Amino acid sequence: DGVDETRSDLSSLSTIPWFCDPCKAGIENPMCELCPNEDGIFKQTINECWVHMVCCLYISGIEYIEPKILSGVSLDQISANRWGAKPCHLCEDERWCRTGVCVSCDAGLCKTYFHVTCAQRDGLLCEI
């Protein structure tokens, strides 16, 4: 696919340097407020905490102060009773299964919950 290769190379053609939000802030190992997993692309919240970009895309109730550039992440609209309410069925370490916010499976009446990054790790995320 020549088209896909061209698209993936576009960012390397830019002359403008790009830095992720943690690097710009001088943060080496941010921890996500929404899940227990490390690594990935992080965004800073308006409360100066950190969240995975993928968590923001799949968890309802997240708002952006600047939505066009997905900046100024606000977690204020996530109901307090959602935090730690459902255990992640995919967590590799059971001690962390109730941290952050889990999402539910979209398959009918399934009652399985998981962290977005746990589902991503296991290849279970559906396109949104």
C-alpha positions in Angstrom: 0.0 0.0 0.0 1.8 3.1 -1.2 -0.9 5.3 0.3 -0.5 4.0 3.9 3.3 4.3 3.7 3.0 7.9 2.5 0.7 8.8 5.4 2.9 7.2 8.0 5.9 9.2 6.7 4.2 12.6 6.7 5.2 13.4 10.3 8.8 12.7 9.5 8.7 15.3 6.7 7.8 18.2 9.1 10.5 20.7 10.0 8.7 21.7 13.2 9.9 19.7 16.2 7.1 17.9 18.1 7.2 17.0 21.8 4.7 15.1 23.8 3.0 16.9 26.7 5.0 15.2 29.5 8.3 16.1 27.8 7.2 19.7 27.4 6.4 19.7 31.1 9.7 18.0 32.1 7.8 14.9 33.4 9.6 11.5 32.9 7.1 8.9 34.1 3.5 10.2 34.3 0.9 8.1 35.9 -2.6 8.0 34.4 -5.5 9.1 36.7 -7.9 6.8 34.8 -5.9 3.5 34.8 -3.0 1.8 36.4 -0.9 1.4 33.2 2.3 3.2 32.2 3.7 4.3 28.9 1.7 5.7 26.0 0.6 9.1 24.9 -0.4 11.4 27.8 -2.3 14.6 28.1 -2.2 17.0 31.1 -5.5 17.7 32.9 -6.6 21.1 34.0 -5.7 19.9 37.6 -2.1 19.2 36.5 -2.5 15.4 36.6 -1.9 13.1 33.6 -4.2 10.8 31.6 -3.6 8.5 28.6 -5.0 10.0 25.4 -6.6 6.6 24.6 -8.4 6.7 28.0 -9.8 10.1 27.2 -11.1 8.9 23.8 -13.1 5.9 25.3 -14.3 7.1 28.7 -17.4 9.2 28.7 -17.6 12.4 30.7 -14.2 13.8 29.6 -14.2 17.3 28.4 -11.6 19.5 26.7 -11.1 23.2 27.3 -9.6 23.4 23.8 -11.4 20.6 21.9 -9.9 21.4 18.5 -6.4 20.5 19.8 -7.6 18.1 22.5 -6.0 20.2 25.2 -7.1 21.2 28.7 -8.5 17.8 29.7 -11.2 18.0 32.4 -12.3 15.0 34.4 -14.9 17.0 36.4 -17.9 15.5 34.5 -17.0 11.9 35.4 -19.3 10.9 38.2 -17.6 10.2 41.5 -19.3 6.9 41.8 -17.6 5.6 38.7 -14.1 5.8 40.2 -13.0 2.4 41.3 -16.6 1.1 41.0 -16.1 -1.8 38.7 -13.1 -4.2 38.6 -11.1 -4.6 35.5 -11.3 -8.2 34.2 -8.1 -7.8 32.2 -5.8 -6.3 34.8 -2.5 -8.3 35.1 -2.2 -7.4 38.8 -5.4 -7.7 40.8 -4.3 -5.0 43.3 -4.9 -2.4 40.5 -8.2 -3.7 39.1 -10.3 -1.1 40.9 -8.1 2.0 40.2 -9.3 4.7 37.9 -12.4 4.3 35.7 -13.3 1.1 33.8 -15.5 1.0 30.8 -18.0 -1.7 29.9 -18.0 -4.2 27.1 -20.3 -3.0 24.2 -21.5 -6.5 23.3 -25.2 -6.6 24.2 -25.8 -7.7 27.8 -22.2 -8.4 28.7 -21.3 -7.2 32.2 -17.5 -7.2 31.7 -15.6 -4.1 32.7 -12.0 -3.2 31.9 -9.5 -0.3 31.8 -9.2 1.2 28.3 -5.4 0.5 28.3 -5.9 -3.1 29.4 -8.2 -3.7 26.5 -5.8 -1.9 24.2 -2.9 -4.1 25.4 -5.0 -7.2 24.7 -6.2 -6.0 21.3 -9.8 -5.7 22.3 -10.7 -2.0 21.6 -13.3 -1.4 19.0 -13.1 1.6 16.7 -14.9 4.6 17.9 
